[in-house]
C-alpha cells in the first residue's frame, strides 16, 4: 500500500517519517499526477489559507476533491480546516467533510498546549492508554452533521477529532509525538 502526504506547505516531513517508520511507502503530493496509485492521503498542519491557495495554483483542488470522494484523507490541524465544508470565511476548501471548523480556536501560538485524550474509539490500537496530543494554534470542530461523527471531545465538550467514512480530521498534531497509533488507525482506514 502506498499513501501520499500533501507536500505544499507545513509539517509533511513529520507525517512521512511516521508512515515510513510503519513500513508504508510514501509519495509526496504536489501535482495531480502524484495522486495516482495512492490508497490515502494526509494533509498536514501548516497554514490553511496558504495550503488552499497553493492547491488552487497547482491545479490540485478538484483532483483532491475527486480523490477524497473515493479514498481516505486525514487532515491534521490546518488539514482538518482544508477538509471541512465551512470555516465561516471565504478561503479555498475541499468541502468534503460535514464539519464546521473554527480556525485558531484556542488562541495564538503562545496558547498552544498539550493534553491527554481518550482514544477508546480506536479499538485494538487503544490499549487502555490515552493519547498525549499537541495543539498548536489549533482549530476546533464547531459542528458535525450529515455523515460526520465526533470521535474525541475535550472535557468542556469541544470536538477535536471527527470521522466521516474514510475521512478523518484532527485538531492536533499526532505526527509531533512518538505515538504512532493515529497513523496506524489511518493506515487501516485507507485499506
Buried (B, 14 or more C-beta within 10 A) or exposed (E): EBBBBBBBBBBBEBBBBBBEEEEBEBBBBBEBEBBEEBBBBBBBBBBBBBBBBBBEEBEBBEBBBEBBEEBBBBBBBBBBBBBBBBBEEEBBBBBBBBBBBBBBBBEEEEEBEEBEBBBEBBEEBBEEEEBBBBBBBBBBBBBBEEEBBBBBBBEEEBBBBBBBEBBBBBBBBBBBBEBBBBBBBBBEBBE
